[in-house]
């Protein structure tokens, strides 16, 4: 895609036109403009896409996830994602969109990985959580971040060579729209025994996740890459952070929380499944 100077791949959430980045605002040709926050991100979430006053992860969850991830507990998954991304990106200039980027851990490590290998990649990320996007932009300058919804991605149609989605809401039609024909989609989902050791502490009847190969219209399924490891720690703060960043934080009975608080050592399997899809080529 040939773009004028200053043009980004973000699209105006009101009219869909390309947004040009200035010193302090993003603006489209129709005159809609969006301030760039001091941290470097832009807010592109229309009021009708907000389902609460502050949607998405709150500041506490974002801080817990940032501490846990930056301690390296999930680096094995980030490394595998980096290799997959490089495999499915075309040679030459390319664009990557992280859909549901959170605090930017995976996006930032991918940017550094590709830069170290001499790849000319432009990275974008969005999340519905303002707290998460603020943290991502502060930690990873040089990546274009926006507060936005997965149900109306403010990104140009057919502009991304690769879309990533790590444990985030999946809206297949929108991901298909933003990808170029032949572009790749990589989804990360929990493997069957991901965090099973944690569940054994929290629940009286722990359960395995169901492994599914889900077809999505407009995509061809290319395959599944399971990545496994083990998490073993006596760091109570890390255990609390892990609990706070998972959905278990909202649905665990108080008795389970008490058992976790009294646990001196956590050992658990960790499993991600990366599902790879390719958007159909244009006829």
N, C-alpha and C positions, 0 to 999 in steps of 0.2 A: 504494500500500500504506500503510495507516494503522498506525503503530507507536507504542508507548508511549515515554515519555521514557527516553533512554539505550539504547534498543534499536538494534542494528546490523543490517546485512544478512548479516553472517557467521553461519554455522550451526555448531552443535556437531559436531565430527567424529565423536563417539561416538554421539549419539542423533539428530542432525539438527535439534534445536530451535533457535530463534533465540537468539543470544548478546546479552546486554546488556553494554554497556561501563561499567565502574566506574572508579574512580580508578586502581586497580592491577591489576584483573583483568577478563577477559571471563567471564561465567558464564551458564549456561542454567537453565531452571526445574527440571531434573532434578538440579541440584547439581554438574554438571561445571564446572570453572573452569580458566582459562588465564591465566597471568601476563602482564602487559604489560611488555615489556622497557624498559629505561631510554631506549632510542631511540624507543619508541612503537609498535613492532610486536608482534604476537602470534604464538606458535608453535602452529599447528594441524595439524601433520603427525604422524599416528599412526605408531607404530613399524612397523606392518605395511605402511605405504606408503613406507617408506624402503628403498632397494635398496643403500645403502652407508652408511658411517658419516657422511659429509658429502656428500649428493647435490647435484648441480647445480654451477654454476660456483664455482671456488674464489676466494679473496681476490685472488689475482694477476690472474685474468681479469676480475673485477669492477672492480678498480682501473684496469686498462687500458681497459676499455670506458667507464668513467666519464670518464676523461681525454680519450679520443678524442671521445666524443659531446659533452661540454661545450665542446670546442674548436670545435664548430659544423660539423664535416664532413658530418654527416647532417641538418642542420637542414632542408634542402629536403624530406626525407621527413617529419619531424615536423610541418612546416607543412601539408603535404598531408593528413596524418592528422588534424590539428586541424580542417581545413575539412570533411573527410568526416564526422567525428564530429558536428560541429554540424549538418550536413545531415540526418543520420539520427536525431538525438535529437528527441524530442517537445517541444512547448512546455511550459513549467511545470517543476515539480520532476522530476528524473530521476536515474537511477543508472547509473554506468559501471563496468564490471569489466575491468581489465587482466589478462588471463590469461597469466602468464609475464612479469611486469613488469620483471624484472631489477633494475637499480639505480635504476629509476624515472624515467629521462630523459623518455621519451615521456609517461608518466603525469603527471609534474610540469608539463611544458609544456602539456599539454592542460588541466589544472586552471587554470593561469594564463590561458590563452586564453579558456576559457569564462567565467571570473570577470570578465575585462576586457570581455566582451560582455554581461554582466549575466545570464548563464544560471545557474539554480539547480540545480547538478549536484553529486551526492554521488559521490566517486570512491573506488574500492577497487582494490587490486592484490595479487597473490600471486605467489610464485615458490617453487620447491623449494630454491633456494639461500639458506641462512641469511645468508651473507655479502652477497648481493645485496640481500635484504630489509632487512638492518640498514643498509646504505648508503642505500637508498631512503628509509627512515623518518627517518634523520638529515638527509637533504638536503631532504625534502619533508614537513614537519609539516602536518597538516591533511588528509592522505590516509590512509585506513585500509589498512594493509599487514599481510599475514600470510605466514608460511612455510607452504606447503601444496602438495599435489600436483594436477596437472591431471587425474589419474585418479580423484580423489574431491574435488571442489572444495567446501570448507566454506562454501557460500554458499546462501542460501535459494532454493528453486525458484521460478521465475517472478518474480524480483525485479529483474533488470537490464534496463534499456532498451536498452543497447548493451554488447556484449562486444568487446574488442580482443585480438588475438593477433599480436605482432610477432616473427617468427622463433622462435617457441616451439612446444613439442609441442602437437599439436592432438588433442583428444579430442571429436569432434563431439557425442556423446550427452550429455556433461557440459555443454558449452556450450549445447546446446539446452535442457537442463533448467533452467539458471539464468536463461535469457532469458524475458522476458514474451512472450506471444503477439504476433506482429508486431514483436518486437524485432529489432535488426540485429546482425550479426556482421561485423567487418572483420578480415580476415587480411592480413598483410604477408608476402610471399614474395620471394625474390631473382629479379630479372629475368634474362633469358638471358645478358646480358653484365655482370652485376654483378661488380665487382672483377676483370674479365678481365685488366687490365694487371698486377694483382698475381699472378694465376695464371700469366701469361707468364714472370714471374720465378721463381716457385716450381716450376713443372712443365715437363718437356720437351715434354709434349703437353697444353697447356691445353684446357679444354673449356667449352662453353656449358651453362648450366642449361636444363633442359627446361621449357617453358611448358605448363601443363596447366590446364584448367578441370575441377575435381573436384566432382562432385555429392555432397552430404551429405544423408542421410535427415533429413526434417523441416525442411529449409531450401530456399528458392527462391533460385537464383543471380541476382543483380541486375546484375552487371557487373564489369569489371576496369578499374582506373585505373593505367596505367603512369606512374611518376615517374622522371625521369632527371636525371643531372647528371654532373659531372666532378670528380674529386679529383686535385689536383696539389699536391705538397708536397716540400720538401727537408728536412723535419723528420724526422730519423732516429728520434727518440723516438715521434713519431706513427706512423711506419711500424711500429715494434715493437709499439705498442699495437694497431694495426689487426690485425696478424698474431695477437697473443695473444688477441684477443677473437673470432676466427673458428674454425670447425672445422678450418681448415687447420693450425692450431697442433698438432693431434694426429696428422695424417696426412701431413705434408710430409716428404719425405726430407731428410736432413741437407744434401745438396748444394744443395737449393733454399733452405734456410735461410741457407746461406753466401752464395748469390747475393743474397738480400735484404739481408743484413748489409753487403754491399759496394755496395749501390745508393745513389747519392747523390741521386736524384730519382725520385719515383714519380708517374706519371700513369696514371689508370685511369678507365674508365667506372664509374658507380655507378647501379644500377637497382633500384627496388622496384616490385613489382606489388601493388596493394591489391585484394583480392577481397572483394566485398560480397555478403552473403547476408541473407535475411530469414526469421525463424522463421515457420512456418505459423501462421495465425490459428486459434484454437479453433473447432471446428464449432458 
